[in-house]
Amino acid sequence: MGIEEEKQVSSSAIKTLAHGDGYHAYRPLLKPPLDSDHIKKRYEFALMYQNKTIHFWNHVIFIDETVVRLQPQDSRKRVWRQEGERLEPEHSVASVKYGGKGVMFWGCISWAGAGPLVAIEGTLTGSGYADILWEWIPQVKQSLGVQSAYIIEDHPKVHQTSDVLRIKNDLRLTDLDLPGYSPDLNAIKTVWSVFKTRVSERAPETLEELKRITVQE
């Protein structure tokens, strides 16, 4: 055996050593691309609200829209198989009709619990978003027992039209100005993740069934 062959170490040996030292293979954490300005604003936001009391957070409404799909792509799923077994039924995940389609929903949560879930037909516009706020936010404020409320939401252009700003003012909503690229600072994002998993487990096969199951969940 030559000197070069003696220096070679198999990948399995490296994995064994790594596992022995507490290292394991994980998928990397997905994070938004933050520049120095984003980081600065996130830090300032954290400092501003880190010592707020429960009384303050009782008045906060977390708002967001999300798309629930018939067949969500889940890269976490894996199967154990041997070469040549790719097409075996037990190693497949069934697709459904209109697999790429889904329904957009508006929702909100607060200290008091979950607010209404509203299906959005077509593309969300500024006037449509204003209508949703005007119709549903009053009952959320009532459940909180407040006249004025704070909101945390993303800031796409549709959330900042003149119609929307006027409605927010009429509803006495104060935007806490969530920094850009900060989905992790909006509590409803975690709720959406749990929510979508529950819907997916019930395997809806049509858009109408998807809407019904989503509202039930």
KAFENJO-V873715 format. One line per field, one symbol per residue. phi: phi as a letter, one per 40 degrees, with the letter a starting at -180 (. if undefined). burial: + if it has 24 or more other C-alpha atoms within 12 Angstrom, else -. A space follows every 10 residues. Layout:
phi->???
burial->???
//
This chain:
phi->.cccccccbc cccccccccc cgcbcbcccc bccccccccc ccccccccbc bccddcccbb bcbababbbc bccbcccbbc abdgbdccdc bbbccbcfdc cabcbbaaba dchcccbbcb cgccbccccc cccccbcdcc ccccgbcbac bbacbcdccb cccccccccc cfbbccfdcc fbcccbdccc cdcccccccc ccfcbbcccc ccccccc
burial->---------- ---------- ---------- ---------- -+-------- ------++++ ++++++++++ ++-------- ---------- ---------- -+++++++++ +--++++++- ---+---+++ ++++-+++++ +-++-+-+++ +++++---+- ---++-++-- +-++++++++ +++++++++- ++--++--++ --+++++--+ +-+++--
//
